[in-house]
């Protein structure tokens, strides 16, 4: 049985960095990549929970909606690379 160790074709710098750190085990490199996303989501949930504890949910929703709207504008107006 032959196994090929190919790096991901993703343009995500973090994923490429993790894969290059362990070229002999790309599946193992996916573990810290996934864990980093989950840690980020956990920290966001913790910060959001702390904010709601100290304010009302509507106070927290306003900045969240603003960030979502700004992200939408950036995504829509971003130049896409030619394929």
Secondary structure by P-SEA (a helix, b strand, c coil): ccccccccccccaaaaaaaaaccccaaaaaaaaaaaaaaaaaaaaaaaaaaaaaccaaaaaaaaaaaaaaaaaaaaacccccc
